[in-house]
Amino acid sequence: MTTNITETIKTSPDLASSVEQADKILASVIGNSIVSVRADWIEERDTRNRLGAKLTLSDPSSSVSAIFSADELKNPDRLERRFIRLWGDLLQEISHKQSAKLRQVVAELEGD
């Protein structure tokens, strides 16, 4: 997994610390995957203008995102559950795209 944390997060001491800890939990959820995953963290404010972070997980063909409040970023159990769901969402997107590509190849071969 490759991680990118924006400078705006890095310059916010509390948020930077929380995101760095959250990223370690994310890495343990993803583990040693054969999928080339990129994790992008950007500062995000919710509708009440509270500081948080948006995480986008992506591979070359798909991406999924979620917004985490500052409080959520400090709750390891909740983070792990949300990361598992988000990781599953990305894997599902990848699977759907690969299945569609496989169906297209099969259709082309049958058409010959």
N, C-alpha and C positions, 0 to 999 in steps of 0.2 A: 504494500500500500504506500502510495506517495501522498504526503500531506502538504497542503498549502494553507497557511494562516496569514490573513491579511495584516498589513501594518497597523491598521486602526485597532485591531484586537491586540496586537503585540504592545501597543502603547497604552493600553488600559490594563493596569496591573491585576485587578481582581478578575477581569474577564479573561485575560491571557492565562492566568493560572488555572482557571476553571476549564478553559478550552484545552489546555495541554493535558490536564488530567482526564478529561472526557475523551481526548484522542487516544490515550493509552487504553481506555476501556474499549473504544471502537476497534483498535488494532487487535485486541484479544478476541473480540467477537468475530472479526473477519478471519483471523488466523492466517495460515499459509495457503491462500487461495490461488488457484491457477488463473483466476480472473485478474487482469491488470486493473486495479482499482485506484482511483484518485479521490482524495477527500479534500474538499475546499471549504474552509471556514471563513465566513464574512460576518462583520458586525451587522446586527439587525435590531430594529426597535419594533415592539409590538404596537397594537392600536392605542395603548395607554402611554406610549412613548418610553416604555421600560427597556433597558438595554438587554440584549441577548445575542444569540449567534445563529446563523443559518448554516447548515451543513448540506453540501451537495456531494453525493457519492456518484461517481461516473466511471464508465469504461469507454472505449472508443465508440461504442454504438448506442449507449443508453445512459440516462442519469435520473436520479431521484433526489428530492430535497426535503428537509424538515427544519423547522425553526424551534430553537430551544431557549427558554427563558433563563435568566441568570440563576434563579432558584433551581430549575431543573438540572442545570449544569453542575450543581453541587450535590446531586442525589444519585450516587453510583448505581443503585438498584434500578431506579426508573430509567436512567440512561441506557443501561444494558438492555432492558426490555425494548426500548424504542429503537436502539441500534439493531437489535435482532430483527425487528419488523422492517426497518428501513433496508437492511442488507437483503432480506428476503424479497422485498419489493424490487430491488435492483436485479437480483438473480432471476426473478420472474420476467422482468422486462427483457433481459438478455436471452432467456429461454424462448420467449415468444418470437423475438426477432430471428433467432437461429432456426426455429421451427418453420417460420414463414420462408426463410431462405432455402431450407431443405425442400419444402413443398414445391418451390419454384424450380429448383434443379430437377426434381423428380418429374415434374410436369414437362419440362423441356426435353428430358431424356425419353419420356413416353411419346412425345410428339414426333420424334425422329423416325 
